[in-house]
C-alpha cells in the first residue's frame, strides 16, 4: 500500500530569509559558512565554531520554542503503529513490509512549537540578510 501523494505548498521565502538574517546578525553564520577554512588550523576553526554555535543557539531560543518530536529517550525501543505520522518519524534501517514497526529511537526529532519572528515593515527587503558595513 502506498501513501497518498502529499499536497505541495509553497514555503514563504520571506520567513526563510528573515531566519537567515537573524542567524547572520546573531552568529555571523553566513560569514562562517562562506569562509574558506582550508588554511586554518583545527583549533582556530573550533574556536570560531563555538562562537557561531553560541550565536545560533541564542537566535533559535529567542525566536522559536523547539521541542522533541518523540518523548522517549534515544536508545529506547518503540513500536510505530499502522498509520503513524511519516512526516514526523523517518524509519531507517531494514524497512520491510508495512507498519507496525518496532525499532530503536536513534534521534528524537525536533518540532517547532512556537515562532516569534520580528514583524517586518512593508519596505523591508528580506533578501538583504546582512547589510554591507561602511566604517567612518
Secondary structure, DSSP 4 states (H G I P E B T S, - for coil): -PPPPPPP----HHHHHHHHHHHHHHH-HHHHHHS--TTS-HHHHHHHHHHHHHHHHHHHHHHEEEEES--SPTT-EEEEPTT--TTT----SS--SSS-EEEE-S---EEEEEE-PPP--TT--TT-SS------
